[in-house]
Amino acid sequence: MSTELPVRQVRDASRRMVRQLGLLADGAGAAAGGPTLSECHVLTELGREAPLTITELADRLALDKSTMSRTVGRLRRRGLVGAVKAPDKRAKPIRLTPKGRRAVAQLDRAADRQVAAALERLDPAGRGAVVEGLELYAKALARSRALRDYTIRPVRQSDDPALARMIRRVMAEYGVADSVCVGEGSEVDAMYDAYRGDRSQYLVVARGRRVLGGGGIGPLAGAAASVCELRKMYFLPELRGLGLGRTVLERLLERARALGYRQCYLETSDPMAEARRLYERAGFREVDRQVGNTGYTSCNRWYLKEL
């Protein structure tokens, strides 16, 4: 099976879908006195969940706040939306007016008819494939957009305080209390120095100046020189589910191969089920005994991967 991404096929199918749905005629609705495409999206979002602030609407529709403010302003002048009284006058929530709710109902009926007409041409299996495919594609697009805000880079000395707080917070979350990590003056307080060696690397996941996660590799104490250890791979909850763990792990394993390692070993514990699934999907296999001497006392699951 080819591993080449079907980029052109997906783009071509997306263009055809946009044309058939009439989404290119954004100005037609406005010319006829009706809402534009962007206004339809705002009305639909408010019809699904309200009230929402300008910032929340902009985030959901992937638009900048100034564009969203102008769009909402047009809808307010036409009596389709209105502001809700709130304690914070700087972030007034927006909701549909009765006229706006009628407009959304009309939009829904027209869109339902259009989609139903197309789905009727498919058998049940085909309809299920359409729903599943669109859901997967929409989630992948959302995840890709979210990842643009994050940076994966080598650790800096200025990261040390934030990294120490992050690691200890995640360890406390999972009930891990190894003295080599939680003790003051331990490796986690000086991560930059700990990974400056020629055969080590630590990658940090940051959003702007905030350090939100990371992971590293280095020689495994008490083991052959060909074996590296996956170390201190922890992520705050807001990073989980975005695929960043897999990306960091892949980069670390690639770096390990470049450094001449032939095996990668890690230790984890029962509560870290999500992490274990990540490792297993990456090709780590569980072994029945400890390798080398990591110094951990809270870990009871051991994994090894051939590089």
C-alpha angles and dihedrals in degrees: 000000000000116000093201112122113246091230098146093045093052092046092049092049091048092052092049091050092049091050094048093048090052093237093141091068094077093144095049095077093049092047089054092048094258131113122288121237093264090048090051090055092051092049091048093051091050089048091055098043129003152222102031130168125235089255093051092049091048091051094048094048096039093239130131118256095248092056091047092049091054092047093050089045091058091049091049092052089053091050096245098118137023139189123258120222110253137169091243106065091188093065108040112183117231127219139174121270119221087265089051092051090053090050092051091049089053092048091050093051093050093046092046091053092050095049094041090054090056096043091052087067090063132072119238092267091052092049091051091050091052093051094045094045095048092047092051093046093048091050091048091051091049091049092048091051092049092051092060088075093059132077128204111203142146116282119269127206090244088061094066100094094045092045092051091051092047095049094047092047093054093044090052089049090058096037095247113150109172111162090219087066110026098039117100113257092023126134093278090066092059106031095150093059092041092059102038092099122114092247098043138078136175122196122203127206110213138174106205104312095338118105108214105165148339150171139206148193131216143147114305111238113236094015137097118285089248092066122081129188127230103225143190096352104168135148132192115241094257090064097050119105095025096097093247093122091058091047093050091046093050092050092048093050090048089052091048091055090049090053091055101256116149100190136030121208130191140175127212139153142245097262092057095077095147092053092048091053089052092052094046092050088052091057103264114146123207116245128200099232142041119264121212122337115294095163093231118139102179097057119098102164122074128193136186132190130193111228 
